[in-house]
Amino acid sequence: MARPKTLPDSEVFAVILQRIAAEGEKSVAFSAISRATGLAGASLVQRYGSLPKMVAAALDWGWDELDRMAAAAQNGADTAEHAGAKGAQALLKALSEMVAGLPMAALLAASLRHAHLRGRAAAWKERVEAMIAHHLRERDAAAMVFAAW
């Protein structure tokens, strides 16, 4: 079977994050990602430059996806029928369903080792807490709900 000539970054990054979740960040190698995606290892090197850059791009993509999902969940929860606690609950339910395919624990663990990504994680947490607070009208309660979620 012939190798695919192209594959979107998003599909490569999803493979990388799944590998990090399954076997840890040290298991990510050009050869492993090449086998998993069908892309030539040389193509991956040419596309991303180095292994640390490829992993960093995948982790950034993961946070971009979480940002996109949070915005979509907020849009779904911003209706008159979802006022107050019901809105917060609808938001977190929608967000939970959206992130089910994304290895959040692995993304968070890998992000803790990179200052830039720790900032992305903190910003995402603040954003989701603010969205919860929008429904609950109380910032402290939103922080507790986020922590419990």
Summary of the structure (lengths in Angstrom):
residues: 149
radius of gyration: 17.8
end to end distance: 44.5
largest distance: 57.3
contacts: 431
relative contact order: 0.12
helix: 82%
strand: 0%
